[in-house]
Amino acid sequence: MEGKTTSKPLSGRKAQAARNDKRILDAAREVFTADPGAPISAVAGRAGVGISALYRRYGSKEDLLRRLSADGLRIYIAAVEDALADDSNPWRAFTEFMRRVVDADTHSLTLRLAGTFTPTEELYRDSRRAQELNVRLFERTRAAGAIRSDVEVGDISLLLEQLAAVRVAGEGRTRELRYRYLALLLEALHAPSGSQLPGPPPSWEEIDRRWTP
């Protein structure tokens, strides 16, 4: 019988480095979501690490912003891939995807960080991958007749940003309100309408261009 493989625990030094990195990233998300112009020293202070420890991991503020954006894209891509893997009910898969993205709060980073740093080619590549998956999920939902006909895939991205903009004192209350408006949004998207939405939907070029400083 084959032996079960187990991952080796990190050494003390590596475990500490991993904990520091998580603290830095959590703090950076909080700091830069509140104020994209905040100095990197504010992140070190929030994380409770020395500035030298931070710079050993991230050589500049831009490196840190790129890492936050890359992590957000990976979370988002995983959410779309999971939705596409669920082929039992297109509308249910779409609504679960929307709830998962709202929970992950990836679009708060888009709202606050777009245009504040120069993306790498890897970030652009992951962004294109996310958009390709967006189109597949949206088109499957529309083909099932589960979403109003005058909505386009670009609308979904900006609607998710609007939900991320809902923020009040207290994480719990913010989450409640986002769920409230997500429920209203999903009902509006799902219901047929006798009137057409005004104006054209946003293009991918309009959405993507905001990341150019």
GIFENGI-V819956 format. One record per backbone hydrogen bond with DSSP energy under -1.0 kcal/mol. NH is the residue of the N-H (numbers start at 1). CO is the residue of the C=O. Records with the same first field share a line. If there is no record, write none. Layout:
NH = CO  CO
//
This chain:
15 = 11
16 = 12
17 = 13
18 = 14
19 = 15
20 = 16
21 = 17
22 = 18
23 = 19
24 = 20
25 = 21
26 = 22
27 = 23
28 = 24
29 = 25
30 = 26
31 = 27
32 = 28
33 = 29
34 = 30
35 = 31
38 = 35
42 = 39
44 = 40
45 = 41
46 = 42
47 = 43
48 = 44
49 = 44
54 = 50
55 = 51
56 = 52
58 = 54
64 = 60
65 = 61
66 = 62
67 = 63
68 = 64
69 = 65
70 = 66
71 = 67
72 = 68
73 = 69
74 = 70
75 = 71
76 = 72
77 = 73
78 = 74
79 = 75
80 = 76
81 = 77
82 = 78
83 = 79
84 = 80
85 = 81
87 = 85
93 = 89
94 = 90
95 = 91
96 = 92
97 = 93
98 = 94
99 = 95
100 = 96
101 = 97
102 = 98
103 = 99
104 = 100
105 = 101
111 = 107
112 = 108
113 = 109
114 = 110
116 = 113
124 = 120
125 = 121
126 = 122
127 = 123
128 = 124
129 = 125
130 = 126
131 = 127
132 = 128
133 = 129
134 = 130
135 = 131
136 = 132
137 = 133
138 = 134
139 = 135
140 = 136
141 = 137
142 = 138
143 = 139
144 = 140
145 = 142
146 = 141
148 = 189
151 = 148
157 = 153
158 = 154
159 = 155
160 = 156
161 = 157
162 = 158
163 = 159
164 = 160
165 = 161
166 = 163
174 = 170
175 = 171
176 = 172
177 = 173
178 = 174
179 = 175
180 = 176
181 = 177
182 = 178
183 = 179
184 = 180
185 = 181
186 = 182
187 = 183
188 = 184
189 = 185
190 = 186
191 = 187
207 = 203
208 = 204
209 = 205
211 = 208
212 = 209
//
